[in-house]
C-alpha cells in the first residue's frame, strides 16, 4: 500500500483550543485556529487511517469525511476524558490541540455582574492536567506525538517536553513569527536518542503529510520490549 500507508490504523488527533469557563457566559481561551490538527486529520484519512478528531474551539470548518469521526469538546477536563476513552483503541495519538494550562478555581454559577464602585476583579486559577503526559503513561502499543510551540529556546524546551511528557516525538515550532493562525509552519522533529531534524518552511498540509509518513514508518516496526 504505497499510497495508503496508514490503512487499517486508528489515529486520534486533537485540534483547536480549549475554553475554560469563568461563569455561564464567559471563558478563557486562546488563539489556536485548529488548522494543523485539521490538516493532519484530512491527510491521515487520505493515507487510509480511521481518524478520531477530538476538537475544541476552531476557526476553520470541520472536515466531512466518513473516515473521520468527530468528537467536539469544551474544556481541558472534557478533552482529557474523551482522549482517555478513545486511547486504548488507538494506534497513535497526535496532540495538536492548544490545551489551556489553567482553569478558573471556582466557576461562578451565575453571570458575574459589574458592581458600582468596583474597578478590579481577581480570578484564581488551578492547573489543568497534562493530557499528553497522562495518556502517554498509559501507552501499550501507541505512538504518541506532541507539539511544542515556543517563542524562545526552542530546542531546549522541546527536549524537556519530549522527556517529561513521555512522547515518542515532539514537533517543535517557533511561534514568534506567523505560525499561529497561518498556513505555513517551520518545525523541528525531536525523537528519543536521535538528533533533532529541522524541516524547511512549508505549508501545514505538507508538514502533516511528512509527519504522518514518519508515523506510518514507525507503526510498521514491531514494538520493542
Ligand atoms: O507544555 P506545552 O503546553 O507547551 O505542551 C504542548 C503539548 O502538550 C501539545 O502537544 C499539547 O497538545 C499538549 N498538552 C496537553 N495537555 C495540557 C497542555 C498541553 O496534552 N494541559
Boltz pocket constraint, residues with backbone or C-beta under 6 A from the ligand:
constraints:
  - pocket:
      binder: B
      contacts: [[A, 76], [A, 95], [A, 96], [A, 97], [A, 98], [A, 99], [A, 100], [A, 101], [A, 128], [A, 129], [A, 130], [A, 131], [A, 132], [A, 133], [A, 145], [A, 146], [A, 147], [A, 148], [A, 149], [A, 161]]
      max_distance: 6.0
